[in-house]
């Protein structure tokens, strides 16, 4: 015993002024072990208590879930019975609707075929009449084209400075014959006073004719060209001026007849160079000719004048044919108006048929969609979680199902189904 006491009193460490013995260390270890044991006992007691509470709550949740599952299964069985009845009703309604649609389509097809046959026949008749009118118009157009074909391009007339003899007469006749149709002119025609102009152009609408003279004094012009020296050229120029003035006076006196010819006549100069020389160096002759209502024309000016006359003749002939064309166009417009009216009637029939078909397609689409909704319904059980949050979610879903309603419509009536969940 003394040895044990001695051993326990034996110091093993020193902490400041305090000496720690083996007995102190053993006492401290015993106290520490006892504290740990007490803490372990308390922890085990609390764990057992928590497990008991959790087990009780789990049992309550299980009983609640079983009760809810039983209600859901009962509601599902009731819903399956009602959905079977709905499927039978929809099957009967769909058969009736299919039969009704088939009958309406057959009747509509018959009416549409009859209408199209009548409209096609009417359209063919209108097109035949239109073809006849177009044939008449083509004939009139051919006449106009034949008149237009008579207008030919005038050949370019080269200036010839060495004119002589009857060159002026031949050039004038070539220009007139090339530019005017046969019968619109006459060479060497005799007037009421016995005069015979080189050409007489007949104007449309019984207007007075236009006289053209081609007897230009080329000898005087050749004398000017052959003169050597200023004096001789002056004498030749005076002779040329005198001959032109005499010729202008003769044309005015012979060819300007009131009511028979135009109040203006043409004096044809067969050379462009001679025409330019007259206007440049003999301006007085030009003014005297204008006062006497005589127009001095060169080959190019005569060609232009003939083209204008030809256009006037063409317009006059076209006006003669215009009343025929106008009458045919009026009758053509009447036929086109009747054709337009019949086409509009046919369009209205087509529009009504298209509307009926659209209504049928809408009804068929509704029936098909509702059938697909019925076919897509699933009756499997909802998954149930083992916690309070899942129970609340299931409860909320059931409440919404109680307030839901499904309505089925058809052409023959309405079928309304309200699915009510059982009381929880």
Wavefront OBJ file of the C-alpha trace (Angstrom):
o trace
v 0.000 0.000 0.000
v 2.804 2.346 0.855
v 4.467 1.404 -2.388
v 1.306 2.256 -4.345
v 1.056 5.556 -2.581
v 4.675 6.217 -3.285
v 4.201 5.364 -6.928
v 1.128 7.606 -7.251
v 2.950 10.435 -5.498
v 5.910 10.181 -7.754
v 6.079 13.362 -9.887
v 6.017 12.885 -13.636
v 5.884 16.477 -14.871
v 6.010 20.039 -13.701
v 3.780 22.826 -14.941
v 5.097 26.085 -13.586
v 5.108 25.813 -9.810
v 2.694 22.868 -9.899
v 4.057 19.362 -9.796
v 1.992 16.775 -11.661
v 2.160 13.317 -10.169
v 1.113 9.966 -11.551
v -1.988 10.017 -9.371
v -3.027 13.307 -10.781
v -2.650 11.976 -14.327
v -4.694 8.847 -13.537
v -7.447 10.900 -11.882
v -7.659 13.233 -14.842
v -7.823 10.286 -17.271
v -10.619 8.677 -15.245
v -12.629 11.891 -15.231
v -12.117 12.281 -18.979
v -13.213 8.701 -19.653
v -16.310 9.161 -17.527
v -17.251 12.331 -19.465
v -16.872 10.549 -22.767
v -19.017 7.665 -21.563
v -21.779 10.006 -20.432
v -21.684 11.850 -23.788
v -21.923 8.553 -25.656
v -24.930 7.449 -23.614
v -26.704 10.758 -24.238
v -26.008 10.547 -27.994
v -27.341 7.004 -28.191
v -30.470 7.995 -26.309
v -31.137 10.925 -28.628
v -30.552 8.768 -31.719
v -32.999 6.158 -30.494
v -35.578 8.820 -29.802
v -35.122 10.352 -33.314
v -35.459 6.942 -34.948
v -38.664 6.330 -33.037
v -40.115 9.671 -34.149
v -39.066 9.050 -37.780
v -40.602 5.594 -37.707
v -43.863 7.023 -36.385
v -43.915 9.721 -39.076
v -43.107 7.167 -41.789
v -45.940 4.986 -40.591
v -48.324 7.942 -40.715
v -47.147 8.854 -44.227
v -47.528 5.283 -45.398
v -51.071 5.089 -44.070
v -51.904 8.432 -45.732
v -50.360 7.318 -49.038
v -52.267 4.042 -48.981
v -55.510 5.917 -48.432
v -54.776 8.310 -51.301
v -53.746 5.464 -53.604
v -56.991 3.662 -52.885
v -58.948 6.812 -53.798
v -56.937 7.306 -56.981
v -57.469 3.707 -58.078
v -61.204 4.041 -57.473
v -61.347 7.279 -59.473
v -59.293 5.697 -62.262
v -61.637 2.746 -62.506
v -64.622 5.087 -62.693
v -62.869 7.212 -65.355
v -62.084 4.155 -67.453
v -65.741 3.213 -67.472
v -66.817 6.690 -68.471
v -64.132 6.981 -71.169
v -65.290 3.689 -72.635
v -68.790 5.141 -72.911
v -67.384 8.300 -74.503
v -65.431 6.241 -77.038
v -68.586 4.357 -78.033
v -70.531 7.616 -78.430
v -67.746 9.182 -80.498
v -67.553 6.100 -82.706
v -71.265 6.323 -83.463
v -71.068 10.078 -84.089
v -68.059 9.674 -86.363
v -69.853 7.042 -88.446
v -72.869 9.331 -88.815
v -70.635 12.271 -89.718
v -68.708 10.210 -92.264
v -71.945 9.117 -93.912
v -73.263 12.700 -93.960
v -70.013 14.020 -95.421
v -70.044 11.335 -98.111
v -73.606 12.206 -99.107
v -72.836 15.927 -99.248
v -69.695 15.346 -101.285
v -71.582 13.183 -103.773
v -74.307 15.803 -104.173
v -71.766 18.594 -104.468
v -69.737 16.656 -107.032
v -72.828 16.117 -109.146
v -73.825 19.784 -109.034
v -70.286 20.912 -109.720
v -69.929 18.573 -112.685
v -73.217 19.742 -114.176
v -72.303 23.396 -113.667
v -68.868 22.936 -115.211
v -70.379 21.162 -118.204
v -72.833 24.005 -118.790
v -70.181 26.659 -118.340
v -67.767 24.827 -120.638
v -70.407 24.610 -123.351
v -71.235 28.308 -122.964
v -67.548 29.212 -123.036
v -66.983 27.210 -126.221
v -69.893 28.987 -127.899
v -68.559 32.390 -126.859
v -65.071 31.506 -128.088
v -66.490 30.371 -131.430
v -68.283 33.700 -131.858
v -65.133 35.496 -130.768
v -63.133 33.583 -133.375
v -65.577 34.677 -136.073
v -65.225 38.315 -135.029
v -61.461 38.004 -134.991
v -61.542 36.586 -138.516
v -63.431 39.679 -139.696
v -60.922 41.897 -137.903
v -58.047 39.980 -139.508
v -59.583 40.637 -142.925
v -59.824 44.360 -142.219
v -56.271 44.316 -140.857
v -55.110 42.633 -144.057
v -56.643 45.470 -146.067
v -54.815 47.998 -143.927
v -51.548 46.105 -144.312
v -52.007 45.979 -148.068
v -52.441 49.744 -148.043
v -49.349 50.112 -145.865
v -47.427 47.799 -148.196
v -47.960 50.252 -150.988
v -45.763 52.744 -149.146
v -42.238 52.059 -150.407
v -38.943 53.524 -149.431
v -38.034 56.298 -151.792
v -34.720 55.709 -153.453
v -32.028 58.234 -152.813
v -31.715 60.593 -155.663
v -28.147 61.623 -156.320
v -27.596 65.181 -157.412
v -26.558 65.510 -161.014
v -24.904 68.767 -161.997
v -24.930 67.939 -165.703
v -28.660 67.737 -166.259
v -29.954 68.077 -169.746
v -32.925 67.289 -171.954
v -35.926 65.708 -170.267
v -34.031 64.651 -167.178
v -36.283 66.756 -164.906
v -39.444 65.114 -166.232
v -38.109 61.580 -165.750
v -36.865 62.253 -162.210
v -40.151 63.827 -161.169
v -42.145 60.893 -162.554
v -39.873 58.400 -160.763
v -40.302 60.155 -157.415
v -44.085 60.410 -157.749
v -44.502 56.839 -159.010
v -42.351 55.445 -156.209
v -44.110 57.405 -153.470
v -47.801 57.283 -154.422
v -50.066 54.322 -155.182
v -51.373 53.791 -158.676
v -54.420 55.924 -159.350
v -53.404 58.679 -156.933
v -51.662 60.665 -159.676
v -51.842 61.283 -163.409
v -49.111 62.382 -165.785
v -49.869 64.875 -168.581
v -53.481 65.289 -167.485
v -55.608 67.879 -169.305
v -57.234 70.657 -167.245
v -60.421 72.527 -168.045
v -58.457 75.369 -169.649
v -56.619 72.957 -171.938
v -53.340 73.090 -170.012
v -51.432 69.879 -169.400
v -49.282 69.885 -166.235
v -46.508 67.333 -166.020
v -48.178 65.680 -163.020
v -51.514 66.046 -161.290
v -51.711 64.547 -157.779
v -55.251 63.613 -156.758
v -56.124 64.578 -153.190
v -58.558 62.600 -150.998
v -62.129 63.573 -150.126
v -62.715 65.182 -153.557
v -60.261 67.973 -152.769
v -58.664 69.888 -155.680
v -55.633 68.251 -157.268
v -52.048 69.424 -156.859
v -50.202 70.442 -160.049
v -46.471 69.764 -160.465
v -44.376 71.255 -163.272
v -40.990 69.801 -164.281
v -40.150 72.044 -167.285
v -37.291 73.777 -165.567
v -35.213 75.939 -167.969
v -31.990 73.945 -167.853
v -30.653 75.695 -170.948
v -30.286 78.974 -169.053
v -28.556 77.201 -166.217
v -26.200 75.463 -168.625
v -25.440 78.890 -170.115
v -24.376 80.169 -166.687
v -22.118 77.177 -166.249
v -20.610 77.616 -169.702
v -20.049 81.397 -169.352
v -16.406 82.468 -169.090
v -15.700 85.801 -167.535
v -17.708 88.047 -165.257
v -19.576 89.847 -168.036
v -20.771 86.682 -169.686
v -21.770 85.187 -166.326
v -23.733 88.343 -165.506
v -25.562 88.210 -168.828
v -26.272 84.504 -168.367
v -27.530 85.148 -164.814
v -29.932 87.825 -166.044
v -31.225 85.486 -168.740
v -31.631 82.707 -166.146
v -33.550 85.058 -163.814
v -35.794 86.192 -166.665
v -36.528 82.629 -167.790
v -37.393 81.552 -164.228
v -39.735 84.521 -163.744
v -41.493 83.777 -167.038
v -41.805 80.115 -166.108
v -43.254 80.954 -162.661
v -45.813 83.273 -164.267
v -46.800 80.624 -166.796
v -47.332 78.010 -164.053
v -49.453 80.445 -162.032
v -51.611 81.357 -165.011
v -52.047 77.859 -166.437
v -52.217 75.488 -163.466
v -53.861 77.485 -160.641
v -57.565 77.050 -161.402
v -60.141 77.859 -158.715
v -61.987 74.725 -157.553
v -60.052 72.417 -159.884
v -56.498 72.588 -158.577
v -54.924 73.631 -155.323
v -54.092 77.299 -154.850
v -50.416 76.271 -154.725
v -48.355 74.495 -157.390
v -44.897 72.899 -157.375
v -42.041 73.837 -159.715
v -39.622 70.927 -159.700
v -35.872 71.608 -159.923
v -34.170 68.315 -160.884
v -30.828 69.027 -159.152
v -30.001 69.760 -155.514
v -27.085 71.944 -156.551
v -29.303 74.056 -158.830
v -31.871 74.394 -156.023
v -29.163 75.529 -153.601
v -27.763 78.004 -156.153
v -31.210 79.548 -156.685
v -31.769 80.080 -152.933
v -28.260 81.418 -152.452
v -27.776 83.743 -155.425
v -31.315 84.341 -156.761
v -33.294 85.063 -153.601
v -35.531 87.505 -155.458
v -36.796 84.695 -157.704
v -37.755 82.669 -154.622
v -39.749 85.577 -153.143
v -41.571 86.221 -156.424
v -42.442 82.537 -156.694
v -43.877 82.546 -153.150
v -45.979 85.584 -153.908
v -47.280 83.798 -156.997
v -48.041 80.719 -154.807
v -45.454 78.621 -156.594
v -43.210 76.441 -154.431
v -39.779 75.615 -155.838
v -38.876 72.085 -154.761
v -35.748 69.991 -155.160
v -35.801 66.162 -155.469
v -35.506 65.758 -151.677
v -38.268 68.291 -150.957
v -40.531 66.728 -153.596
v -39.913 63.315 -152.057
v -40.832 64.678 -148.622
v -43.976 66.302 -150.013
v -44.978 63.063 -151.739
v -44.514 61.212 -148.446
v -46.817 63.678 -146.707
v -49.419 63.254 -149.454
v -49.049 59.490 -149.233
v -49.667 59.655 -145.461
v -52.775 61.761 -146.096
v -54.069 59.212 -148.611
v -53.347 56.374 -146.196
v -55.189 58.134 -143.376
v -58.165 58.730 -145.641
v -58.348 55.048 -146.601
v -57.938 54.005 -142.994
v -60.814 56.267 -142.025
v -62.909 54.549 -144.682
v -62.192 51.199 -143.001
v -62.411 52.583 -139.468
v -66.204 52.269 -139.183
v -66.004 48.572 -140.099
v -63.289 47.961 -137.529
v -65.191 49.977 -134.939
v -68.350 47.952 -135.497
v -66.493 44.673 -135.168
v -64.719 45.886 -132.040
v -68.065 46.874 -130.487
v -69.497 43.431 -131.208
v -66.279 41.879 -129.906
v -66.586 43.844 -126.659
v -70.187 42.663 -126.287
v -69.046 39.053 -126.627
v -66.213 39.676 -124.174
v -68.685 41.219 -121.694
v -70.935 38.164 -121.936
v -67.909 35.915 -121.532
v -66.789 37.892 -118.473
v -70.263 37.635 -116.920
v -70.359 33.874 -117.422
v -66.831 33.457 -116.081
v -67.803 35.443 -112.980
v -70.819 33.171 -112.476
v -68.549 30.154 -112.796
v -66.140 31.757 -110.327
v -68.956 32.254 -107.800
v -69.931 28.558 -108.151
v -66.312 27.552 -107.628
v -66.072 29.853 -104.603
v -69.191 28.354 -102.988
v -67.924 24.836 -103.658
v -64.547 25.690 -102.159
v -66.248 27.152 -99.054
v -68.345 23.999 -98.556
v -65.258 21.816 -98.906
v -63.359 23.996 -96.416
v -66.231 23.658 -93.899
v -66.206 19.889 -94.348
v -62.435 19.752 -93.892
v -62.704 21.855 -90.705
v -65.329 19.478 -89.275
v -63.259 16.434 -90.238
v -60.153 17.998 -88.675
v -62.003 18.632 -85.405
v -63.307 15.052 -85.254
v -59.842 13.667 -86.041
v -58.163 15.806 -83.377
v -60.700 14.815 -80.733
v -60.295 11.148 -81.654
v -56.518 11.525 -81.332
v -56.951 13.130 -77.903
v -59.121 10.188 -76.762
v -56.616 7.714 -78.179
v -53.697 9.491 -76.446
v -55.229 9.368 -72.924
v -53.047 7.431 -70.401
v -54.464 5.797 -67.267
v -51.225 4.825 -65.467
v -50.808 5.549 -61.721
v -48.980 8.702 -60.652
v -45.640 8.113 -58.846
v -45.900 8.704 -55.067
v -42.940 10.106 -53.125
v -42.358 9.240 -49.505
v -42.177 12.789 -48.160
v -44.599 15.514 -47.176
v -43.799 17.688 -50.234
v -44.803 14.928 -52.667
v -48.020 14.376 -50.761
v -48.912 18.042 -51.066
v -48.161 17.995 -54.837
v -50.400 14.963 -55.324
v -53.115 16.650 -53.333
v -52.886 19.796 -55.542
v -53.040 17.719 -58.739
v -56.139 15.940 -57.504
v -57.797 19.266 -56.707
v -57.160 20.529 -60.231
v -58.518 17.272 -61.661
v -61.703 17.795 -59.643
v -62.213 21.215 -61.261
v -61.389 20.051 -64.866
v -64.085 19.451 -67.482
v -63.878 18.003 -70.989
v -66.389 18.941 -73.699
v -66.899 17.033 -76.971
v -68.740 18.854 -79.785
v -70.114 17.513 -83.062
v -72.344 18.651 -85.907
v -75.360 16.788 -84.520
v -75.153 17.897 -80.873
v -72.925 18.271 -77.804
v -71.633 15.717 -75.330
v -70.245 17.154 -72.087
v -68.260 15.056 -69.564
v -67.201 16.273 -66.143
v -64.770 14.037 -64.277
v -64.983 14.526 -60.473
v -62.389 12.993 -58.206
v -63.511 11.147 -55.078
v -63.402 12.846 -51.674
v -60.183 12.437 -49.877
l 1 2 3 4 5 6 7 8 9 10 11 12 13 14 15 16 17 18 19 20 21 22 23 24 25 26 27 28 29 30 31 32 33 34 35 36 37 38 39 40 41 42 43 44 45 46 47 48 49 50 51 52 53 54 55 56 57 58 59 60 61 62 63 64 65 66 67 68 69 70 71 72 73 74 75 76 77 78 79 80 81 82 83 84 85 86 87 88 89 90 91 92 93 94 95 96 97 98 99 100 101 102 103 104 105 106 107 108 109 110 111 112 113 114 115 116 117 118 119 120 121 122 123 124 125 126 127 128 129 130 131 132 133 134 135 136 137 138 139 140 141 142 143 144 145 146 147 148 149 150 151 152 153 154 155 156 157 158 159 160 161 162 163 164 165 166 167 168 169 170 171 172 173 174 175 176 177 178 179 180 181 182 183 184 185 186 187 188 189 190 191 192 193 194 195 196 197 198 199 200 201 202 203 204 205 206 207 208 209 210 211 212 213 214 215 216 217 218 219 220 221 222 223 224 225 226 227 228 229 230 231 232 233 234 235 236 237 238 239 240 241 242 243 244 245 246 247 248 249 250 251 252 253 254 255 256 257 258 259 260 261 262 263 264 265 266 267 268 269 270 271 272 273 274 275 276 277 278 279 280 281 282 283 284 285 286 287 288 289 290 291 292 293 294 295 296 297 298 299 300 301 302 303 304 305 306 307 308 309 310 311 312 313 314 315 316 317 318 319 320 321 322 323 324 325 326 327 328 329 330 331 332 333 334 335 336 337 338 339 340 341 342 343 344 345 346 347 348 349 350 351 352 353 354 355 356 357 358 359 360 361 362 363 364 365 366 367 368 369 370 371 372 373 374 375 376 377 378 379 380 381 382 383 384 385 386 387 388 389 390 391 392 393 394 395 396 397 398 399 400 401 402 403 404 405 406 407 408 409 410 411 412 413 414 415 416 417 418 419 420 421 422 423 424
